[in-house]
Each structure stands twice: as C-alpha cells, then as structure tokens.
C-alpha cells in the first residue's frame, strides 16, 4: 500500500493546537469536488437575493474600493501589494513585475537585481485565479522556461521564494465603522507528498492511496514525466507546488489556532492598506506556534472580495457548514460595500465586472499549467 504524507518534509504538517486531526470516514467530503455549477448555484442565488435587497448586484465591489472590482475579478495582484504602507510591506515577500516580450530572462534578472533578488523565484500572472499559471523557477534555465510558457504582453509577478514550507489562508474582515478587524477563517494548506517504497511507480502509488486515486485527473497531467519512475525507499515527491485546493493541495480547518496575537498582527498589517476591508491573506509560515504568536510568516498575496474562506474544503466539513460560511461571508461583503457607498465610494457596476470576468477567463485559458 502506498504511503501518502501531508507532511512538509522535514517538518510535520501543521495541526490545530492540542488536537490530533480527526480522520473522516471518506478521504473527500461529499461535495469537495462537485462541478462548480452544482456547488455554487445556491451561492449565486443568495448573491442575487442580496443584490435585490441592496439595490445593486455589484455592492461588494465597493468593500475594497481602491481595488479593481474590489478584488472580485480582473484585479492586479501586484497592484494590491503596491498599496501596502511601510508597516505592511515588511510582511510581504519581496517581488517585482515583468511584461513578457523579448529578452525576457535578461530583463527579468535585471528587474530582480534592482530589488536585491535572484532565483529561486515564483513566477505567476498578475491577473490570475486559483493558482493557474504559478511556476517555480529555481534556476535561470527554469526561469527562462517559465517566462517562455506565457503568451506575449502578459504582466507577471516574480516573487522571492519564501523559505517557509507551511502555507495558510487567513480571512480578514473589518467593517468601516469598526476600529478593529477579525480573522473569520484560518485554513492550513498541506502539500501532499508521495513516499516511495522502492517497488511501485509514481502512477501506482497514486492509484494505491485512498485520496489521490480519486483525483488522478488533477495530479497525472502535472506529473506526466514522472509517472513511470520508481521512487526509492523513503524518497519523496511533492504532488503540487501551488497551495490551491483545486490544484491538489489538501486543506484543513485551523480555526482552533486563531489567537488574539495573530488577529492583532494581521489587523495591524491590513489597516496599513488603504480602505481594505474584506479578503483572504495567503501566507507561508515557519510553525503553527509562531503563527499563533503572529510571528515568522510572510505574505504571498492578498485577495479581495472574490476570495473564499477556504476552510470549507476541509474534508470533514459538512455541506451545511460550507454554505453557512459562504452565506456569512457574502452577507458581510454586501454590508461592508453598502457602508463604503454611504461614505461616497462607488461600486464597479455589473456590466463592468462582467467584462473583466470575461477578460480574466480568456487570460486564464492562455496560461501554462501550474507547478
């Protein structure tokens, strides 16, 4: 039987403090990989009802009014990070940007050097979603290959590879009339790791594990070059780099580890980003204990009103709990957006948002497969 670990070698995977993870009866929740239309139809209906109530279907886009569509779609990742003040900037992994064209590698290395950076870096599209197109470049040759994989005239973010192995998503909410924000969700994002036995191929190992055997369509396209390899006894293979559920990362609800120290730290950071009130902050961190103290983490990116409280993708979450979380967060973003509109800010408008969503969809289809 294969051994699949969610460990972050050589460190153990994070778990909620003081508890062992309960093992659900099924490796997947009942809805975890439903088609998008099936899961999100009730959410869309709820959004429409809220839009009718507030008289504006695009009210949430005013929740973060300095960001394109409030971060619902089509927003610039680097544009959000660029808004950070001196306090917030210290917690963001350093980055630069590049528009693909000619002499990409030369220009990329120069842009990195100007920021005091060098490979390894993470290359990702400036307008993106769900980890699509995220590439890890450990060498100049890999950087050249990653840049060449994108169409021309695409803006990319080149970010220093954060040394911490563990990843989490922190959902932040602050109402405009409140002096303090809160963390409404904490999700640990574990990278599944195959552990070799010296006999089985990578494909065999994938088929033998209860979870990965159900998700071959996610893992095998990325691992085409390795499927027939036999991993030596104890040899490990990360199944994905990008910490996204739909790309194969395994999510765990970390709500038990939300502490006052962590809330205070994140609130300090997010209040240094003008008029940011609602969204998910993706971070990499050294250890659970350090994260609980609000220390030793770096921000990968900041997502706006289009982001989810991703703890719902923990396989032990019930469908009722998932919808309760979805409805709560969308209700909050409508409430915040309405308050910002009373302050004089405007929402993006429905048709403007639709145009940006269509543009984003075209861009996503043009990006290479993520690592």
C-alpha positions in Angstrom: 0.0 0.0 0.0 1.3 3.5 -0.8 2.3 6.0 1.8 0.9 9.5 1.1 2.0 12.1 3.5 0.7 15.6 4.0 3.9 16.3 5.8 6.1 19.2 4.8 9.4 17.5 4.8 11.3 17.5 7.1 8.7 19.3 9.4 5.4 17.7 10.3 2.3 19.2 8.8 0.6 21.7 11.0 -2.4 20.6 13.1 -4.8 22.6 15.3 -3.1 23.0 18.7 -3.7 20.5 21.3 -5.6 18.1 19.0 -4.9 15.3 16.6 -6.7 15.6 13.2 -9.8 13.5 13.1 -9.9 11.2 10.2 -13.1 11.5 8.2 -14.7 8.3 7.1 -14.1 9.3 3.5 -10.9 10.9 2.0 -13.1 13.5 0.4 -16.1 15.4 1.7 -19.5 14.7 0.0 -19.2 17.9 -2.1 -15.5 18.6 -2.2 -15.1 18.1 -6.0 -18.6 18.7 -7.2 -18.8 20.6 -10.5 -18.6 24.3 -9.9 -22.1 24.9 -11.1 -23.5 22.4 -8.7 -21.8 23.8 -5.6 -22.1 27.5 -6.4 -25.7 27.7 -7.7 -27.1 28.3 -4.2 -24.4 30.9 -3.6 -25.2 32.7 -6.8 -28.9 32.7 -5.9 -28.1 34.1 -2.5 -25.9 36.8 -4.2 -28.9 37.7 -6.4 -31.2 38.0 -3.4 -28.7 40.2 -1.6 -28.3 42.3 -4.8 -32.1 42.8 -4.9 -32.2 43.8 -1.2 -29.3 46.3 -1.6 -30.5 47.6 -5.0 -27.1 46.9 -6.6 -25.7 43.5 -7.6 -22.2 44.9 -7.5 -22.3 46.3 -4.0 -19.5 44.0 -2.7 -17.1 45.7 -5.2 -17.2 48.8 -3.0 -15.9 46.9 0.0 -12.3 47.4 -1.1 -12.9 50.5 -3.3 -9.3 51.2 -4.2 -9.0 47.8 -5.9 -10.5 47.0 -9.3 -13.9 45.4 -8.7 -12.9 45.2 -5.0 -10.9 42.1 -5.9 -13.9 40.2 -7.3 -12.2 39.6 -10.7 -9.7 41.1 -13.0 -7.7 42.8 -10.3 -3.9 43.2 -10.3 -2.1 41.1 -7.7 0.9 43.5 -7.7 -1.4 46.5 -7.6 -2.9 45.3 -4.3 0.6 44.7 -2.8 1.8 48.0 -4.1 -0.8 49.7 -1.9 0.9 48.5 1.3 2.4 51.1 3.6 5.7 50.8 5.5 4.2 48.5 8.2 2.5 46.1 5.8 5.4 46.0 3.3 7.7 44.4 5.9 5.5 41.3 6.0 5.1 40.8 2.2 7.6 38.6 0.3 9.6 40.9 -2.0 8.6 40.9 -5.6 8.9 42.7 -8.9 7.0 42.6 -12.2 7.7 41.9 -15.8 5.6 42.2 -19.0 6.6 39.3 -21.4 8.1 40.3 -24.7 11.6 39.9 -25.9 14.8 39.2 -23.9 12.6 38.2 -21.0 15.2 36.4 -19.0 17.7 39.3 -19.2 15.1 41.8 -18.3 13.7 39.6 -15.5 17.2 39.2 -13.9 17.8 42.9 -14.1 14.4 43.6 -12.5 15.1 41.1 -9.8 18.6 42.5 -9.2 17.1 46.0 -8.8 15.1 44.7 -5.9 18.0 42.8 -4.5 16.5 39.5 -5.6 17.7 36.5 -7.6 16.5 32.9 -8.3 14.8 30.9 -6.9 11.6 32.9 -7.5 7.9 32.1 -8.0 6.5 33.3 -11.4 2.8 34.0 -11.5 0.4 36.0 -13.7 -0.5 39.4 -12.3 -4.2 38.7 -13.2 -5.0 35.2 -12.1 -7.1 32.9 -10.1 -6.8 29.5 -8.2 -3.1 29.2 -8.8 -3.4 29.0 -12.5 0.0 29.5 -14.2 2.0 29.6 -11.0 5.6 28.4 -11.8 8.6 27.7 -9.6 11.9 28.8 -11.1 14.9 27.6 -9.0 17.5 28.3 -11.7 18.0 30.7 -14.6 17.2 28.0 -17.0 13.9 27.3 -15.3 13.2 31.0 -15.2 13.7 31.1 -19.0 11.3 28.2 -19.5 8.7 29.7 -17.2 8.7 33.0 -18.9 8.6 31.5 -22.4 5.5 29.4 -21.4 3.3 32.6 -21.1 1.9 34.5 -24.1 3.5 37.8 -25.0 2.4 41.0 -23.4 1.3 39.3 -20.2 2.2 41.0 -16.9 3.9 38.6 -14.4 4.8 38.8 -10.8 8.3 37.5 -9.9 8.4 36.9 -6.1 11.2 35.6 -3.9 10.7 32.0 -2.9 9.6 32.2 0.7 11.8 29.8 2.8 8.9 28.6 5.0 7.3 25.3 4.0 3.9 25.6 5.6 1.1 27.7 4.0 -2.2 29.1 5.3 -5.1 31.3 4.2 -6.3 33.9 6.7 -9.6 35.5 6.0 -9.8 39.1 7.2 -12.9 41.2 7.8 -13.1 44.8 9.1 -16.2 46.9 8.9 -15.6 50.6 8.1 -17.2 51.7 11.3 -15.1 49.3 13.4 -11.7 50.2 14.8 -10.5 46.5 14.6 -10.8 43.7 12.2 -11.2 40.0 12.8 -10.0 36.7 11.3 -13.1 34.8 10.3 -11.3 31.7 8.9 -7.9 30.0 9.1 -7.0 27.3 6.6 -3.9 25.2 6.6 -2.8 24.2 3.1 -0.9 21.0 3.0 1.1 19.8 0.1 0.6 16.0 -0.4 3.8 14.1 -0.7 4.3 10.6 -2.2 6.7 8.4 -0.3 8.4 5.7 -2.3 8.8 2.1 -1.4 11.4 1.1 -3.9 9.0 -1.0 -6.0 6.0 1.0 -7.2 5.9 3.6 -9.9 4.6 7.1 -9.2 1.3 6.2 -11.0 1.0 3.0 -8.9 1.5 5.0 -5.7 -1.2 7.5 -6.8 -3.6 4.7 -7.5 -3.0 2.9 -4.2 -3.8 5.9 -2.0 -7.5 6.4 -1.0 -7.4 10.1 -1.8 -5.2 10.5 -4.8 -6.8 7.5 -6.5 -9.9 9.6 -6.7 -8.1 12.7 -8.0 -5.9 11.2 -10.8 -7.2 13.8 -13.2 -5.6 16.5 -11.0 -2.2 15.0 -10.4 -1.3 13.0 -13.5 -1.2 15.8 -16.1 1.4 17.7 -14.0 3.4 14.5 -13.3 3.5 13.1 -16.9 7.3 13.0 -17.0 7.4 11.1 -13.6 4.5 8.6 -13.8 6.7 5.6 -14.6 9.5 6.5 -12.2 10.1 4.2 -9.2 10.7 6.2 -6.1 13.4 4.7 -3.8 12.5 3.6 -0.3 11.7 6.8 1.6 12.2 9.0 -1.4 9.6 11.8 -1.5 7.8 13.6 -4.3 5.7 16.7 -3.9 2.5 16.3 -5.9 1.9 20.1 -6.4 3.7 23.4 -5.6 0.8 25.9 -5.7 -1.3 25.8 -2.5 -4.7 25.7 -4.1 -7.4 23.1 -3.4 -8.5 22.7 -7.0 -4.8 22.1 -8.0 -4.4 19.3 -5.4 -3.4 20.8 -2.1 -5.2 19.4 0.9 -7.0 21.9 3.2 -7.6 21.7 6.9 -9.6 23.9 9.1 -7.3 25.7 11.6 -9.9 27.8 13.4 -8.7 26.5 16.7 -5.4 28.3 16.2 -6.8 31.8 15.7 -5.4 33.8 18.6 -5.6 37.4 19.8 -1.9 37.8 18.9 -2.5 36.6 15.3 -5.6 38.8 15.0 -3.7 41.8 16.3 -0.8 41.3 13.9 -3.0 40.8 10.8 -5.1 43.8 11.7 -2.0 45.9 12.1 -0.9 44.8 8.6 -4.2 45.2 6.8 -5.0 48.6 8.3 -1.8 49.8 6.6 -3.5 49.0 3.2 -5.9 51.9 2.5 -9.6 51.1 2.6 -9.1 47.3 2.6 -11.9 45.6 4.5 -12.6 42.1 3.2 -10.5 39.3 1.7 -8.1 36.5 2.2 -4.4 36.8 3.0 -2.3 33.9 1.9 0.9 33.4 3.9 3.8 31.0 4.4 4.9 30.4 7.9 7.6 28.7 9.9 5.5 26.8 12.5 2.0 26.8 14.0 3.3 28.1 17.3 5.0 31.0 15.6 1.9 31.8 13.5 -0.3 31.8 16.6 2.1 34.4 18.1 1.8 36.5 14.9 5.4 35.9 14.0 7.6 34.3 11.4 5.3 34.4 8.4 5.4 36.2 5.0 2.5 37.2 2.8 2.3 35.6 -0.6 -0.6 37.6 -1.9 -3.8 39.5 -0.8 -7.1 38.6 -2.3 -10.2 40.7 -2.3 -14.0 40.1 -2.4 -13.7 37.3 -4.9 -11.8 35.1 -2.4 -13.2 32.3 -0.2 -12.9 31.3 3.4 -11.2 28.1 2.2 -11.6 26.1 5.4 -14.8 24.8 3.8 -12.7 22.5 1.7 -11.6 20.5 4.8 -12.9 17.0 4.0 -14.6 16.9 7.4 -16.7 20.0 6.7 -20.4 19.3 6.1 -22.4 20.8 3.2 -24.5 22.7 5.7 -21.4 24.2 7.3 -19.9 25.1 4.0 -23.0 27.0 2.8 -23.3 28.7 6.2 -19.7 30.0 5.8 -20.3 31.1 2.2 -23.5 32.9 3.0 -22.0 34.6 6.1 -19.0 36.0 4.1 -21.1 37.2 1.1 -23.6 38.8 3.5 -20.7 40.6 5.2 -19.2 41.9 1.9 -22.6 43.3 0.9 -22.9 45.0 4.3 -19.4 46.5 4.1 -19.9 47.6 0.5 -23.1 49.4 1.4 -21.3 51.2 4.2 -18.5 52.3 1.8 -21.1 53.5 -0.7 -22.6 55.7 2.1 -19.1 57.1 2.5 -19.2 58.2 -1.1 -17.4 55.3 -2.8 -19.0 53.7 -5.9 -19.4 50.1 -6.8 -17.9 48.8 -10.1 -21.2 48.2 -11.8 -22.5 44.8 -13.0 -21.5 45.1 -16.7 -18.0 46.4 -16.0 -17.5 43.4 -13.7 -18.8 41.0 -16.4 -16.4 42.4 -19.0 -13.4 42.0 -16.6 -14.5 38.5 -15.7 -14.6 37.5 -19.4 -11.2 39.0 -19.9 -9.8 37.1 -16.9 -11.3 33.9 -18.2 -9.6 34.4 -21.6 -6.3 35.1 -19.8 -6.6 32.0 -17.6 -7.1 29.8 -20.6 -3.8 31.1 -22.1 -1.6 30.4 -19.1 0.6 27.3 -18.8 -0.1 24.5 -16.3 0.9 25.4 -12.8 3.6 23.6 -10.9 
